Amino acid sequence: MPHVSADGARLYYEVHGEGQPLLLIPGFGSTTLVYFANVAPLAGRFKVVVFDPRGSGRSDVPTAGYSMQRFVDDCVEVLRAAGEESAHVVGASFGGMVAQNFALTYPERTRRLVLICTTPGGPHHIPPPPENMAVFMAASDIADPAAAVRSTYPLHYSDSYVATHDAEIVERSLANAHLRSTAEGRAGQLAAVMEHDTLGRLRHLSMPVLILHGDSDGVVPVENSRRMAAANPRARLKIYAGARHICFTECADELNRDIIGFLTENER
């Protein structure tokens, strides 16, 4: 299993497929496995580089040194380990926050940018209703792991998706439980989230930008993506009707086609 050293931490990464490089950045507390429905389809057209962010999964959990800039520079080191200096950059949720800062810090390394179910952060961030966040708090007190997973469905997946995928969601979540982030890792990532504030700078993004969001997202309300799109008139916005926060799984077939189409449109 390949790892790369970045600022004293070992970061786990994977490379799939061939073609133009595409960096996939996982969300808060997540690992490469969060993109199980996306990696293979995207790797049919691209060289997909995906990794476990510091504080998650098979990467190290340092006791200090977390910052948004550190996560951005981790992306640079992962790309270099994969033999690339630039890439298309795709990130969901927290990964979308890192992707925004990566593109703003290193525009020369960012070919095209795709932001999924994410936010510009800062004072312009639109939070979910308090009762939604209470669901997360309550889930940690549920002793039955399967019941804990199901308790967060209203935030993550539409009722129609759950009706046909319940067993699959629970099975995958329990099978990967050993890779969940630790409290220390989540605290470090949260420190980076608290620094994130890009709305006033998004107009400076010169590369093509695609913004994707589910209109029933219970974690990051869709209005955040609308604000990001309004901040950069060149950005394109697509909203998936009925989808919730994990729209990159729930709407995977359509979303993968949208990403591939966006990243390859100059090839037609």
Secondary structure, DSSP 8 states (H G I E B T S, - for coil): --EEEETTEEEEEEEES-SEEEEEE--TT--GGGGTTTHHHHHTTEEEEEE--TTSTTS---SS---HHHHHHHHHHHHHHTT-S-EEEEEETHHHHHHHHHHHH-GGGEEEEEEES---BGGG-----HHHHHHHHHHTT-SSHHHHHHHTHHHHS-HHHHHHHHHHHHHHHHHTGGG---HHHHHHHHHHHHH-B-GGGGGG--S-EEEEEETT-SSS-THHHHHHHHH-TT-EEEEETT--TTHHHHTHHHHHHHHHHHHHGGG-
